[in-house]
Amino acid sequence: MRAQFNIHEAKTRLSQLIEQVETGGEVVIARAGIPVVRLVRIEEKPPRTLGCLQGRFNLPGRDGPPIPPTPDDFLDAIQGS
C-alpha cells in the first residue's frame, strides 16, 4: 500500500507513518504535490560468511605455478626510465 503525505502532515504523523512502513506499507512525502521522498522498510542483509570461497580457486604462487618475473623493459617503461 502506498500513501502520500505533504511535509507538514508527515512531520505531524511521523510515528504513525513509521508504523505503517514497518508493517510493509510505503509512504511518499511530497512538497507542493510533487513526490520527493519515499519511506520504505530497511531490508536486513544476511551477514557475510568469511571463507565462503575458500578452496574454489587458487592464487598464483601458492598452490599453482609461480608468478613469472616482470621483464626489465616493462619495468623501465612504467617507471619512466
C-alpha positions as CSV (number, residue, x, y, z in Angstrom):
1,M,0.0,0.0,0.0
2,R,1.4,3.4,-1.0
3,A,0.3,6.6,0.8
4,Q,1.3,10.2,0.0
5,F,1.5,13.0,2.5
6,N,2.7,16.6,2.4
7,I,5.7,17.5,4.5
8,H,3.7,19.3,7.3
9,E,1.4,16.3,7.6
10,A,4.3,13.9,7.6
11,K,6.0,15.8,10.4
12,T,2.8,15.7,12.5
13,R,2.1,12.0,11.9
14,L,5.7,10.7,11.7
15,S,5.2,7.9,14.3
16,Q,2.1,6.6,12.5
17,L,3.9,6.7,9.2
18,I,6.8,4.7,10.6
19,E,4.4,2.1,11.9
20,Q,2.8,1.9,8.5
21,V,6.1,1.3,6.9
22,E,7.1,-1.3,9.5
23,T,4.0,-3.3,8.6
24,G,5.0,-3.4,4.9
25,G,3.5,-0.2,3.6
26,E,5.2,2.5,1.6
27,V,4.9,6.2,2.3
28,V,5.7,9.0,-0.1
29,I,6.3,12.6,1.2
30,A,5.6,15.4,-1.3
31,R,6.4,19.0,-1.5
32,A,3.7,21.1,-3.3
33,G,2.2,17.8,-4.6
34,I,5.5,16.6,-6.1
35,P,6.9,13.4,-4.5
36,V,10.4,14.0,-3.1
37,V,10.9,11.2,-0.5
38,R,9.9,7.6,-0.2
39,L,9.9,5.9,3.2
40,V,10.4,2.2,3.0
41,R,11.4,-0.6,5.4
42,I,15.1,-1.4,5.6
43,E,15.8,-4.9,4.3
44,E,18.3,-6.6,6.6
45,K,21.0,-8.3,4.6
46,P,22.3,-11.7,5.9
47,P,25.8,-11.5,7.4
48,R,28.7,-12.5,5.1
49,T,30.4,-15.7,5.8
50,L,34.2,-15.4,6.0
51,G,35.9,-18.0,3.9
52,C,32.9,-19.0,1.8
53,L,35.0,-19.1,-1.3
54,Q,37.9,-21.0,0.3
55,G,39.0,-23.8,-2.0
56,R,37.1,-22.6,-5.0
57,F,40.1,-21.1,-6.8
58,N,43.9,-21.0,-6.5
59,L,46.0,-17.8,-6.1
60,P,49.1,-17.7,-8.3
61,G,52.3,-18.7,-6.4
62,R,50.5,-20.7,-3.7
63,D,49.2,-24.0,-5.0
64,G,49.6,-23.1,-8.6
65,P,52.5,-22.2,-10.8
66,P,54.8,-19.4,-9.6
67,I,54.3,-15.9,-10.9
68,P,56.9,-15.2,-13.7
69,P,59.3,-12.3,-13.1
70,T,58.4,-9.0,-14.6
71,P,60.5,-8.2,-17.7
72,D,63.0,-5.3,-17.2
73,D,61.9,-3.4,-20.3
74,F,58.3,-3.3,-18.9
75,L,59.6,-2.1,-15.5
76,D,61.6,0.6,-17.3
77,A,58.6,1.7,-19.3
78,I,56.3,2.1,-16.3
79,Q,59.0,3.8,-14.1
80,G,59.7,6.3,-16.9
81,S,63.4,5.4,-17.4
